[in-house]
Amino acid sequence: MNLRTSLIAIAISQAISLPLLADESEIERVVINGDFKNESIQTLSASASLFTDTEINQRNATYLDEILAAAANVNFTAGASRGRFVQIRGVGLRSQFVDPINPSVGVIIDGINYSGLGGAALLFDAQQVEIYRGPQGTRFGADALAGMINITTAEPTQEQHLKIKLGAGTYNSSEAGFAFGQGLTESTAAHGSVYQSKSDGFVSNPYLGVEDSQGRDEVVGRFKVAQQWSDEFSSLATVHYTDINNGYDGFTLDNSRTSVADEPGQDNQLSKALALNNVYTGLASADIAFNLTAMDSELLYSYDEDWVCNDAAQPVLCEAGLHDWGYSSTDAYYRDRTDHTAELTFSGKDQSWISGLYYQSRDVDLTRQYTWQSQDFTSAYKTENFALFGQYIHNLDEQTRLISGLRLEHYEGNYQDNNTVNDTTSDTMLGGKLAIEHDVKDRTMIYTSLSRGYKAGGVNGEALAKAQDEGLEIDPSNHYFDPEYLWNAEFGVKGTSRDNRTVLRLTAFYMYREDIQLKNWKVSGQKFAGYLDNASSGTNYGLEIDGSYQITDRISLTGSVGYLETKIKDFVTSSGLDKDGDEQAQAPKYQYAFNAHYILTDHISANIGIEGKDDYYFSDSHYSKSDSYNLVNARVAYQRDDWEVSVWARNVFDKDYAVRGFEFGNDPRDGYETHTYVQYGEPQVAGITFNYGF
């Protein structure tokens, strides 16, 4: 309680320290839409981070996980070719295997819901990336228990635009992107882009004689057409094509980047998506928007389970894999996923209110090919969401606003597999937000809010099947898991100094997780099953600060700091491990990121950045941890007219740091004693990039 009180006291003191601020019209505004209305991040009554295309380019980020470290209290895990599982304030998925799992952190790209499909988050031609921390129960619903990531790519305009990007770097990496847009008629404009990135990856495999067993080959194409049918009616059509063909060879028995797996895995995604957004403004009292999306995705996630080769002719490389010692197996998950959404909204002309209807269907068909199965495992999981939502902004006076929002969502799921499991779930969940915003002075705002998010329950299909077929004694109460709810209380301060040189955003928060969903495992000899279990509750609280400071006309500083305390309450794993009072997984106590931008001459600029985070638990089912680490990034750019050449490096000092970890026995040479095995993140990478655009 003393800590939480001190956090609020700090926030109040920051508000008092920014009494004189500039008029809003003097500040360049980047518009976001996290609270149903177009506004600046400085006026949003929620904790959020915003990355523009300029900031993305300064990190030479090509994928979402390459900018996440710059956001306070945002973490990610890999266990795949990319860090595609995101956690916000310690809440979020870490992996997905057999069971269908509902995301805790949503990902929206151009209005299309890619939640659970993180491989699509390539950033070429991205206009901005918005990261919302805390439940977005009114705006986004069931996929946004912990927060939401919203990526917006370049929009069609009547002006002609051209963008070319070419790059090459270490690990045989290369990239090429092209984007073009212009008006087609007086009422029609189009914008399209295509981008490909390749790399050998960061793992070599001397047994196979290759350097790219975790290589990357990623292609994304996006196309938009905007049509102004009349003064009152407009449409925007969006088409996405994403083709990811990446290797997955991340774990080794000696925790190195040298693998001897004889059958490395794959991490592939082929997604085709369409969105149609229509807006009608002809009514006197309200605007109407009707949005439709559809997406079809084919996914493959596979890996070599033993991590080694089985070849007597190579006794040194394959020692641990020889049949007299160990075992040999692979595991592959083929998923076909189809999504459809429809949303109808009515909103006030002054953006003071909105109401709407939302529908989503998601069908996921899984085929698992596993060495130890007598036949392929197949399952089908069909879900439907229906939601009613609304929000109203009431002006209490000229400086104070009351925001109230609610979302009622009904979720139905049907699960069936070839192990004769056929079950349905049905949940009705309520989320929302109540906030007060107050303008202390021009361009200084304080806010306090209470929001509630939710995440649907479901069926533990693997646990049910193995309880039936393999005789694992899994308590019937664990055949299903209940919805999780998250209450979030915040107090925030946002302000900009009179001379526009200082921008500050500070948030203190307290979250209470009700029926928290945690991963559990039942192990009996060589038999095991994973399933989701509900702990009694959990608490997450802390502080987030981010902003920028223009030190001189040529030197600027941006940065963020996050502090996080988490606890699990009343949870005992199936192995008897009592986790009551322990920290939650993927929740480092501190994170920071600072970047200095220096304009050396009219044409040359330099960036130097440092970022780091505290240690944290990899999982809620054991006590293995990631070490704390600090990384340095750098970039020098030469710009003239419409083109730029930059030389850049990330992780300059080549520090090893883990992005996924497990604790179990997998080495036959020591009798399968338990060890911590980790997958390493990006080593030192460097390259040169050419950008041209107008």
C-alpha positions in Angstrom: 0.0 0.0 0.0 2.9 2.4 0.8 4.4 1.8 -2.7 1.1 2.5 -4.4 0.6 5.7 -2.4 4.1 6.9 -3.3 3.4 6.2 -7.0 0.4 8.5 -6.9 2.3 11.1 -5.0 5.0 11.1 -7.7 2.4 11.5 -10.4 0.8 14.5 -8.6 4.1 16.2 -8.1 4.8 15.8 -11.8 1.5 17.5 -12.6 2.4 20.4 -10.4 5.8 20.8 -12.0 4.3 21.5 -15.5 2.1 24.5 -14.8 2.8 26.6 -17.9 2.3 24.9 -21.3 1.9 25.8 -24.9 -1.3 26.1 -26.8 -2.3 22.8 -28.5 -2.3 24.4 -31.9 1.5 25.0 -31.6 2.2 21.3 -31.3 2.4 18.9 -34.2 -0.3 16.3 -33.5 -0.2 12.6 -34.4 -3.7 11.4 -34.3 -4.7 8.1 -32.6 -8.0 6.4 -32.2 -7.7 4.4 -29.0 -10.8 5.8 -27.3 -13.2 5.9 -30.3 -12.2 9.5 -31.2 -9.4 11.1 -33.1 -7.1 12.7 -30.6 -3.5 13.2 -29.6 -1.8 10.7 -27.4 -1.4 13.6 -25.0 -5.1 13.9 -24.4 -5.9 10.1 -24.2 -7.0 9.0 -20.7 -5.0 5.8 -20.9 -1.3 4.7 -20.8 0.0 4.3 -24.4 3.1 4.4 -26.5 3.3 5.8 -30.0 5.9 5.1 -32.7 5.8 7.0 -35.9 7.5 5.9 -39.2 10.4 8.2 -38.3 11.0 6.4 -35.0 10.6 3.0 -36.6 13.2 3.9 -39.2 15.6 5.2 -36.6 15.7 1.6 -35.1 15.7 0.1 -38.6 12.9 -2.0 -37.3 11.4 -4.4 -39.8 9.2 -6.3 -37.4 7.1 -5.5 -34.3 9.4 -7.3 -31.8 12.3 -4.9 -32.8 10.5 -1.9 -31.3 8.7 -3.4 -28.3 11.6 -2.8 -26.0 11.1 0.9 -26.4 7.7 0.7 -24.7 7.4 0.7 -20.9 6.2 -2.6 -19.3 5.9 -4.4 -22.6 7.7 -7.8 -23.1 7.6 -10.6 -25.6 8.6 -14.3 -26.0 9.7 -16.3 -29.0 9.7 -20.1 -28.9 9.4 -19.5 -32.7 11.3 -17.7 -35.4 10.1 -14.3 -34.1 9.0 -12.8 -30.8 5.4 -13.1 -31.7 3.8 -13.5 -28.2 3.5 -10.2 -26.4 2.9 -9.5 -22.7 1.8 -6.1 -21.4 2.2 -5.4 -17.6 3.0 -9.1 -17.2 -0.2 -10.4 -18.9 -0.1 -12.3 -22.2 0.4 -15.6 -24.0 3.8 -17.2 -24.1 3.2 -20.0 -26.6 0.5 -22.0 -28.4 0.5 -25.8 -29.0 -2.6 -28.0 -29.1 -5.3 -26.1 -27.3 -7.0 -23.1 -28.8 -6.1 -20.2 -26.7 -7.7 -16.7 -26.6 -5.2 -13.9 -26.9 -4.6 -11.5 -24.0 -2.9 -8.8 -26.2 -4.7 -8.0 -29.4 -3.0 -7.0 -32.7 -4.9 -4.9 -35.2 -3.4 -4.0 -38.6 -5.4 -1.6 -40.8 -8.5 -2.5 -38.9 -8.1 -6.3 -39.4 -7.8 -8.4 -36.3 -4.6 -10.4 -36.4 -4.6 -11.3 -32.7 -2.7 -14.6 -32.3 -1.1 -14.1 -35.7 1.9 -12.1 -34.7 3.9 -13.2 -37.8 2.0 -10.6 -39.9 3.4 -7.7 -37.9 6.0 -6.5 -40.5 6.5 -2.8 -40.4 7.4 -1.6 -43.9 5.2 1.3 -44.9 3.8 1.5 -41.4 2.5 5.0 -40.7 2.5 4.4 -36.9 2.3 1.8 -34.2 0.2 2.4 -31.1 0.6 0.3 -28.0 -2.3 0.6 -25.4 -1.5 -0.7 -21.9 -4.3 -1.9 -19.7 -7.6 -3.5 -20.7 -9.4 -2.0 -23.7 -12.7 -3.6 -22.6 -15.0 -1.0 -24.3 -13.0 -0.4 -27.5 -11.6 -3.8 -28.5 -13.3 -6.5 -26.2 -12.2 -10.1 -25.6 -8.8 -10.0 -27.3 -7.6 -7.0 -25.3 -7.5 -8.1 -21.7 -4.0 -6.7 -21.2 -3.9 -4.2 -24.0 -3.9 -3.7 -27.7 -1.4 -3.1 -30.5 -2.7 -1.1 -33.4 -0.6 -0.8 -36.6 -1.7 1.6 -39.3 0.0 1.6 -42.7 0.1 4.5 -45.2 -3.3 5.7 -46.4 -4.3 6.6 -50.0 -4.2 10.4 -50.8 -4.6 12.5 -53.9 -0.9 13.4 -53.7 1.6 11.2 -55.4 3.8 9.2 -53.0 6.8 7.0 -53.7 8.9 5.0 -51.3 11.8 2.7 -52.0 13.8 0.8 -49.4 16.9 -1.3 -50.0 19.1 -2.8 -47.3 21.8 -5.4 -46.6 23.4 -6.6 -43.4 25.0 -9.3 -41.4 23.8 -12.9 -41.3 23.3 -12.6 -45.1 20.3 -10.4 -44.5 18.6 -8.3 -47.2 15.5 -6.3 -47.7 13.6 -4.6 -50.5 10.4 -2.5 -50.3 8.4 -0.5 -52.7 5.3 1.7 -52.0 3.4 4.0 -54.3 0.2 5.9 -54.1 -1.7 8.7 -55.9 -5.1 9.9 -56.9 -6.7 7.9 -59.7 -9.6 10.3 -60.2 -10.9 13.3 -58.4 -12.8 11.0 -56.0 -10.5 7.9 -56.0 -7.0 7.3 -54.6 -4.9 4.2 -54.2 -1.8 3.2 -52.3 0.1 -0.1 -52.5 3.2 -1.6 -51.1 5.3 -4.8 -51.3 8.2 -5.8 -49.1 10.5 -8.8 -48.8 13.0 -9.5 -46.0 15.5 -12.4 -45.9 18.1 -13.5 -43.4 20.1 -16.7 -42.5 19.0 -16.2 -39.0 21.2 -16.6 -35.9 21.7 -20.3 -35.7 24.1 -22.5 -37.6 23.7 -26.3 -38.0 27.0 -28.1 -38.7 25.3 -31.5 -38.9 23.2 -30.3 -41.9 26.1 -28.1 -43.1 23.9 -24.9 -43.2 23.9 -21.5 -41.6 20.2 -20.8 -42.1 18.3 -23.5 -40.1 16.5 -20.6 -38.5 16.5 -18.5 -41.6 13.8 -15.9 -42.5 12.0 -15.3 -45.7 9.1 -12.8 -45.2 6.9 -11.2 -47.8 4.1 -8.7 -47.3 1.9 -6.9 -49.8 -0.8 -4.3 -48.9 -3.1 -2.4 -51.1 -5.7 0.3 -50.3 -8.3 2.1 -52.4 -10.2 5.1 -51.0 -13.4 6.2 -52.8 -15.4 9.4 -52.0 -18.8 8.4 -53.5 -20.3 11.7 -52.4 -19.8 14.5 -49.9 -21.4 12.3 -47.3 -20.3 8.8 -48.2 -16.8 7.3 -48.4 -15.3 3.9 -48.5 -11.8 2.4 -47.9 -11.0 -1.1 -49.3 -7.9 -2.8 -47.9 -6.2 -6.0 -49.1 -3.3 -7.8 -47.3 -1.1 -10.7 -48.4 1.4 -12.1 -46.0 3.7 -15.0 -46.7 6.2 -16.0 -44.0 8.5 -19.0 -44.6 10.9 -19.1 -41.6 12.9 -21.8 -40.0 12.7 -22.8 -36.4 15.8 -24.3 -34.7 16.1 -22.3 -31.5 17.0 -24.7 -28.7 20.2 -26.7 -28.1 21.4 -29.0 -25.3 24.3 -26.7 -24.5 22.4 -23.4 -24.8 24.3 -22.1 -27.7 23.6 -20.9 -31.2 25.0 -24.0 -32.8 22.4 -26.7 -33.4 22.8 -30.3 -34.5 19.1 -31.0 -35.0 18.5 -33.4 -37.9 15.0 -32.2 -38.6 14.7 -28.5 -37.8 11.2 -27.0 -37.7 9.3 -24.3 -39.5 7.3 -21.3 -38.5 5.2 -20.4 -41.6 2.2 -18.2 -42.2 0.2 -17.5 -45.3 -2.5 -14.9 -44.6 -4.9 -13.3 -47.1 -7.1 -10.5 -45.6 -9.7 -8.0 -46.8 -11.4 -5.1 -45.1 -14.1 -2.7 -46.3 -14.8 0.4 -44.2 -17.7 2.6 -45.1 -18.6 6.0 -43.5 -21.8 8.0 -44.0 -22.0 11.5 -42.6 -25.2 12.7 -44.2 -27.4 12.6 -41.0 -27.9 15.7 -39.0 -27.1 14.2 -35.6 -24.8 11.2 -36.2 -22.3 9.6 -38.4 -22.6 5.9 -39.4 -19.7 3.5 -40.0 -20.1 -0.1 -41.3 -16.9 -2.2 -41.4 -16.4 -5.7 -42.7 -13.2 -7.9 -42.6 -12.4 -11.4 -43.7 -9.1 -13.3 -43.3 -7.9 -16.8 -44.2 -4.6 -18.1 -42.7 -2.6 -21.3 -43.2 -0.1 -21.8 -40.4 2.7 -24.3 -39.8 4.6 -24.5 -36.5 7.0 -27.5 -36.1 10.2 -28.4 -34.3 12.7 -31.1 -33.6 11.7 -32.3 -30.2 15.0 -34.0 -29.2 17.2 -31.1 -30.7 19.9 -33.5 -31.9 20.8 -35.8 -34.8 20.8 -39.6 -34.8 23.7 -40.6 -37.0 26.3 -43.2 -35.9 28.6 -41.9 -38.7 28.9 -38.6 -36.9 29.6 -39.7 -33.3 30.9 -36.3 -32.1 28.1 -34.1 -33.4 25.3 -36.7 -32.7 26.5 -38.2 -29.4 23.3 -37.2 -27.5 21.1 -38.4 -30.3 22.4 -41.9 -30.9 19.6 -44.5 -30.5 21.4 -46.2 -27.7 21.3 -43.0 -25.7 18.2 -41.0 -26.5 15.2 -40.7 -28.7 14.2 -39.0 -32.0 10.9 -37.2 -32.6 9.3 -34.2 -34.2 6.2 -32.3 -33.5 4.2 -30.3 -36.2 1.1 -28.2 -35.9 -0.9 -27.3 -39.1 -3.6 -24.8 -38.6 -6.2 -23.3 -41.0 -7.8 -20.3 -39.5 -10.7 -18.2 -40.9 -11.9 -15.0 -39.4 -14.9 -12.8 -40.2 -16.0 -9.6 -38.5 -18.7 -7.0 -38.9 -19.1 -3.7 -37.0 -21.8 -1.1 -37.2 -21.4 2.2 -35.2 -23.3 5.4 -34.7 -21.3 8.3 -33.4 -22.0 12.0 -32.6 -20.8 14.7 -34.8 -18.7 16.2 -31.9 -17.3 12.7 -31.1 -18.9 12.9 -27.6 -20.7 9.6 -27.9 -20.7 6.3 -29.9 -22.7 3.1 -29.8 -22.3 0.0 -31.9 -22.8 -3.6 -32.7 -20.0 -6.1 -33.3 -19.8 -9.7 -34.6 -16.8 -12.0 -35.0 -16.5 -15.6 -36.1 -13.3 -17.6 -35.9 -12.8 -21.1 -37.1 -9.5 -23.0 -36.4 -8.8 -26.4 -37.8 -5.7 -28.2 -36.4 -3.8 -31.2 -37.5 -1.0 -32.3 -35.3 1.6 -34.7 -36.6 3.6 -36.1 -33.7 6.1 -39.0 -33.7 4.6 -40.6 -30.6 1.0 -40.5 -31.9 -0.5 -43.6 -33.5 -2.5 -41.3 -35.8 -2.6 -37.6 -36.5 -4.5 -35.6 -34.0 -7.2 -33.3 -35.5 -9.5 -30.8 -33.9 -11.9 -28.0 -34.9 -12.7 -25.0 -32.8 -15.4 -22.6 -33.8 -16.2 -19.4 -31.9 -18.6 -16.6 -32.3 -18.7 -13.2 -30.5 -21.6 -10.8 -30.3 -21.1 -7.5 -28.7 -23.0 -4.3 -27.8 -20.9 -1.3 -26.8 -21.2 2.4 -26.2 -19.3 5.3 -24.8 -20.3 8.8 -23.7 -18.2 11.9 -22.9 -19.9 14.4 -20.6 -18.3 17.8 -20.1 -18.6 18.6 -16.4 -17.1 22.0 -17.0 -14.7 23.6 -19.5 -11.7 21.8 -18.0 -13.2 18.4 -16.9 -14.7 15.5 -18.8 -16.3 12.3 -17.6 -16.0 9.3 -19.9 -18.2 6.3 -19.4 -18.2 3.2 -21.6 -19.6 -0.3 -21.5 -19.2 -3.4 -23.7 -21.4 -6.5 -23.3 -20.0 -9.5 -25.2 -21.4 -13.0 -25.6 -18.9 -15.6 -26.6 -19.7 -19.1 -27.8 -17.2 -21.9 -28.6 -17.5 -25.4 -29.9 -14.6 -27.7 -29.7 -14.3 -31.2 -31.2 -11.5 -33.6 -32.0 -10.8 -37.1 -33.2 -10.5 -38.3 -29.7 -14.3 -38.1 -29.4 -14.1 -34.9 -27.4 -17.0 -32.6 -28.3 -17.8 -29.8 -26.0 -19.2 -26.3 -26.1 -18.6 -23.2 -23.9 -20.7 -20.1 -23.5 -19.7 -17.0 -21.7 -21.3 -13.5 -21.4 -18.8 -10.9 -20.2 -19.0 -7.3 -19.3 -16.2 -4.8 -19.7 -16.0 -1.0 -19.7 -14.3 2.2 -18.6 -15.0 5.1 -16.3 -12.6 8.0 -16.5 -12.3 11.6 -15.4 -10.0 13.9 -17.4 -9.1 17.4 -16.1 -7.0 20.1 -17.9 -4.9 21.6 -15.2 -3.5 24.2 -17.6 -3.4 24.4 -21.3 -1.7 21.2 -22.5 -1.4 19.7 -19.0 -3.9 17.0 -18.3 -4.4 14.7 -15.4 -6.8 11.7 -15.5 -8.0 8.9 -13.3 -9.7 5.8 -14.7 -11.2 2.5 -13.7 -11.5 -0.1 -16.5 -12.5 -3.7 -16.8 -11.3 -6.2 -19.4 -12.1 -9.8 -20.0 -10.9 -13.0 -21.7 -13.1 -15.9 -22.6 -12.9 -19.4 -21.1 -12.6 -22.6 -23.1 -12.0 -26.3 -23.4 -8.7 -28.1 -22.4 -9.0 -30.5 -25.3 -5.5 -32.1 -24.9 -6.1 -32.7 -21.2 -9.5 -34.2 -21.9 -8.2 -36.5 -24.6 -5.2 -37.7 -22.6 -7.3 -38.3 -19.5 -9.5 -40.6 -21.7 -6.8 -42.3 -23.8 -3.7 -42.4 -21.6 -5.3 -42.6 -18.2 -3.8 -39.4 -16.8 -5.6 -38.5 -13.6 -6.6 -35.0 -14.5 -9.2 -33.5 -12.2 -12.6 -33.0 -14.0 -12.5 -29.4 -13.0 -9.5 -28.9 -15.3 -11.3 -30.1 -18.4 -12.4 -26.5 -18.8 -11.2 -23.1 -17.8 -13.2 -20.1 -16.8 -13.1 -16.5 -18.2 -10.6 -14.2 -16.7 -11.4 -10.6 -15.7 -9.0 -7.8 -15.1 -9.8 -4.6 -13.1 -7.4 -1.7 -13.8 -7.2 1.6 -11.9 -4.9 4.3 -13.2 -3.8 7.8 -12.4 -2.0 9.7 -15.1 -0.4 13.0 -16.0 0.4 14.2 -19.5 1.9 17.5 -20.5 4.0 19.5 -22.9 6.1 22.5 -21.9 5.4 26.0 -23.1 8.5 26.0 -25.4 7.5 22.5 -26.8 10.9 21.1 -25.7 9.5 18.7 -23.0 6.8 16.1 -23.4 5.9 13.9 -20.5 3.5 11.1 -19.9 3.3 9.4 -16.5 0.9 6.7 -15.3 0.5 4.9 -12.0 -1.7 1.8 -12.2 -3.1 -1.1 -10.1 -4.5 -4.2 -11.7 -6.5 -7.0 -10.1 -6.8 -10.3 -12.1 -9.8 -12.4 -11.2 -9.8 -16.1 -12.0 -6.4 -15.7 -13.6 -5.6 -18.2 -16.4 -2.3 -19.9 -15.9 -0.6 -22.8 -17.7 -0.4 -26.1 -15.8 1.0 -29.5 -16.6 0.1 -33.0 -15.6 3.1 -35.4 -15.7 3.0 -39.2 -15.0 6.1 -41.1 -16.1 6.6 -40.4 -19.8 3.0 -39.2 -20.1 2.2 -35.5 -19.9 -0.6 -33.0 -20.8 -0.7 -29.3 -20.7 -3.8 -27.3 -19.8 -5.0 -23.9 -18.7 -6.0 -23.6 -15.0 -7.6 -20.8 -13.1 -5.8 -19.4 -10.1 -7.8 -17.5 -7.5 -6.4 -14.1 -8.5 -3.3 -12.0 -9.2 -2.2 -8.4 -8.7 -0.1 -6.2 -11.0 0.9 -2.6 -10.1 3.5 -0.2 -11.1 4.6 3.0 -12.9 5.2 4.0 -16.5 7.0 7.1 -17.7 7.7 8.1 -21.2 8.4 11.3 -23.1 10.9 13.4 -24.9 13.2 16.4 -24.3 14.7 18.7 -26.9 18.0 19.5 -25.2 19.3 21.8 -27.9 18.2 22.6 -31.5 20.4 19.7 -32.6 20.1 17.2 -29.7 16.9 15.4 -28.6 16.3 12.7 -26.1 13.3 10.2 -26.0 12.8 7.5 -23.4 10.6 5.3 -21.3 10.8 3.7 -17.9 8.5 1.0 -16.5 8.3 -0.4 -13.0 6.2 -3.5 -12.3 5.2 -5.6 -9.3 3.2 -8.8 -9.8 1.8 -11.5 -7.5 0.0 -14.8 -8.0 -2.6 -15.8 -5.3 -3.8 -19.3 -4.4 -2.3 -21.4 -7.2 -0.6 -24.8 -6.8 0.7 -26.6 -9.9 -0.2 -30.2 -10.5 3.3 -31.2 -9.4 2.6 -29.7 -6.0 4.6 -26.5 -6.5 2.9 -23.7 -4.4 3.1 -20.5 -6.4 1.1 -18.4 -3.9 2.8 -15.0 -3.5 5.2 -15.6 -6.4 5.8 -13.2 -9.2 4.0 -13.8 -12.5 5.9 -14.9 -15.6 7.2 -12.5 -18.2 7.0 -9.6 -15.8 10.4 -7.9 -15.2 10.4 -5.4 -12.3 12.0 -2.7 -14.4 12.4 -1.9 -18.1 14.0 1.2 -19.7 14.8 2.6 -23.1 16.5 5.9 -24.0 17.5 7.2 -27.4 19.5 10.3 -28.2 19.3 11.9 -31.6 22.0 14.2 -32.7 22.0 16.4 -35.9 25.7 16.7 -36.6 25.3 18.8 -39.8 22.6 19.7 -42.2 22.9 16.3 -43.8 24.3 13.9 -41.1 22.5 12.7 -38.0 23.3 10.0 -35.4 21.3 8.0 -33.0 22.5 6.1 -29.9 20.1 4.1 -27.8 20.3 1.9 -24.7 17.6 -0.4 -23.4 17.3 -3.0 -20.7 15.1 -5.0 -18.4 15.3 -6.9 -15.1 15.3 -10.7 -14.8 11.9 -12.4 -14.9 10.4 -15.9 -14.7 9.9 -17.7 -18.0 6.9 -19.6 -16.8 4.3 -19.9 -13.9 5.0 -23.6 -13.6 8.7 -23.5 -12.6 11.4 -21.1 -11.2 13.8 -20.7 -14.2 14.6 -17.0 -15.0 15.9 -14.8 -17.7 18.9 -12.8 -16.7 18.7 -9.1 -16.6 20.4 -7.4 -19.6 21.3 -4.1 -21.2 21.6 -3.5 -25.0 23.1 -0.7 -27.0 21.9 0.4 -30.5 23.4 2.9 -32.9 22.7 4.5 -36.3 24.3 7.2 -38.5 22.4 8.6 -41.5 23.3 10.8 -44.4 20.3 12.6 -45.9 20.0 14.8 -49.0 16.8 15.9 -50.7 14.5 12.8 -51.1 17.0 10.1 -50.2 18.9 8.8 -47.2 21.6 6.3 -46.5 22.1 4.9 -43.0 24.5 2.6 -41.3 23.0 0.9 -38.2 23.6 -1.7 -35.5 21.5 -3.3 -32.8 22.9 -5.0 -29.8 26.3 -3.4 -30.5 28.2 -5.3 -27.8 26.7 -8.7 -28.8 25.1 -9.5 -25.5 23.4 -12.9 -25.1 19.9 -12.6 -23.7 17.0 -15.1 -23.6 13.6 -14.6 -25.3 12.2 -18.0 -24.2 13.0 -20.6 -21.6 11.9 -24.0 -20.4 12.9 -26.2 -17.4 12.9 -29.9 -18.0 15.2 -32.9 -18.8 16.1 -33.5 -22.4 19.7 -34.7 -22.3 20.1 -38.5 -22.2 23.8 -38.2 -21.3 22.9 -37.2 -17.7 19.8 -39.3 -17.3 17.5 -36.5 -18.4 18.2 -34.4 -15.3 16.3 -31.1 -15.2 18.0 -28.0 -16.7 17.0 -24.6 -17.9 17.1 -24.4 -21.7 16.8 -21.0 -23.5 16.4 -19.5 -26.9 18.5 -16.5 -27.5 17.4 -13.2 -28.9 19.0 -11.1 -31.6 22.8 -11.0 -31.4 24.8 -8.1 -32.8 23.3 -7.2 -36.2 24.4 -4.4 -38.5 23.7 -3.2 -41.9 23.3 -0.4 -44.4 19.9 0.9 -45.7 18.9 3.1 -48.5 15.6 5.0 -48.4 14.1 7.2 -51.1 10.7 8.8 -50.9 8.6 11.8 -51.7 
